[in-house]
């Protein structure tokens, strides 16, 4: 029982982390129609920047400065690269950001090497928040979850309760009208892109210390984020939240499970057959955990192609 | 375009004569170039003609590679088919997996499609190490090419000709495919899928079919690859294979028929040549791709074809001089950039850092000179060249713009 409780908690926090990255992606997509393939690269940049800054400034300042630096990178990318190719259409923008993700990953490899760097959380944060049946639960996980929730509330308030939020939301629906009313829409776009990048950078700076910081982290997380976005429906914040949690929780439940498809088939009297066939049927759920989100995605595609909360195309 | 077919004939003739013209290592590179040209063409069918951007084409390449290896090992090493026909197995497996994957991925269009293809490829990659019987785990599956039809298939020349015949044949088939009604409908799918649906076509089935055909040719390319190295490892399912085909095809230009093939062959050639000169070839490839996408959205071949078809009307002398000035200023910029990147790479490499002993920074040898990283000279040299190059590029662009204005 405690095992399941731990798994649920871990899953929720991993889901919140996924949400932190997919929220920025969804925000940018909803606003500019650009699917930013390099979004997960911003997550990676956040982790590496924080790793570099940590010895100089200490952990706290590092996780504040790293997202700001990433925001700077994001703004430069939007201003000097994306705006330049905007006239060629959205597919072209997607390709350019795809190229950027390659360039960023290769630069990281050049500067920091191909292997994981030693980015760790500070000793004062490395303690158990509580323990259940003798197993300690790290405080830092709760801290990551707290940051994600705090960020979600901040964005929600910013978008719904402030003047800036009104301009941003209206620029999503009627950019020309907003421009006619005297607002600088390209500036708004640049700001949203920068904030989206900063959110990913913050997620990276915080999570990189707990998980590993290596040049593959962008791809690994990026694929998950894309799955989240397909499952949840692009442009829908609620969908992104639901899908992130769904995938986070199934993932961490599966990691701790010994369930096999063959066991299920034993119930209907086909156990022997399954053992003979082997392959997928006799694989433990725990080793399949990494592939589970993809199966969820395929299922959603068959049952509800527009995503859990997405609008029809 | 009357010299088009002539140029094609000359290319094929040179390719046939190649084993007598170049060294063994170059011939090996040529085999790789042919394979990546075919792979890029398969990708180009999907992406250029049907407008569906796949980020996970390595999956079908890999499936074809493994199918060919297993077919070679079938019947105790006798092989399922004679060696020259084995790519058919790769093609068939690619087709079947393409039908399956295409069914799911073409349920959505645009960016969703791209994300689903990526996720499917990652699914394969995550699953492969666990399915030891099929993918052979860490070690992969190896095999031998058996002699068939009086050909030994033991020498590089035999492998080269096998690859050449299959590549030329497949590219020819792809060309014919683009002329069939299904091939024409692919263009319709790219331009206006709504209208196609309105006309009564089943766009989902159409997309699935085109996806499957593309996956089939990718599978053939994969089969040729694993027959070349007589092994397949689940590394062929990794994302960098998918990435490379996207970059190569777009650098060549996906909207002109042979663009992807030329892009694939040229980039593979440079990758081969530069592999002992630089360690950051992938970085250059990425930068070239971003620059091409920003400034030559048609791709290199696409831009060339466009310029030949619609000359600027400046006359040959002006066009040539502009081109030369552009190339010269770009060469200076590129040299500055390459110098900086290579210097940084050497400066940051673990070997160099291991050689640093308290405050003593040894010189770095680059382009026959030794540079001290603490002095200004290497940084100023690289940055200076880069800056001069950029200034020259802007100057040439201004002059061209001014002349255009004067004409108008």
Interface residues (C-beta under 8 A of the other chain):
Chain A: X29 X35 X81 X84 X85 X88 X90 X91 X92 X94 X95 X96 X98 X99 X100 X102 X103 X106 X107 X109 X110 X111 X113 X219 X223 X226 X227 X229 X230 X234 X278 X279 X280 X283 X287 X288 X290 X291 X294 X295 X297 X298 X301 X302 X305 X313
Chain B: X51 X53 X55 X104 X107 X108 X109 X110 X111 X112 X114 X115 X116 X118 X119 X120 X122 X123 X126 X127 X130 X131 X133 X134 X239 X243 X246 X247 X250 X280 X282 X283 X285 X286 X287 X289 X290 X293 X294 X297 X341 X344 X345 X348 X350
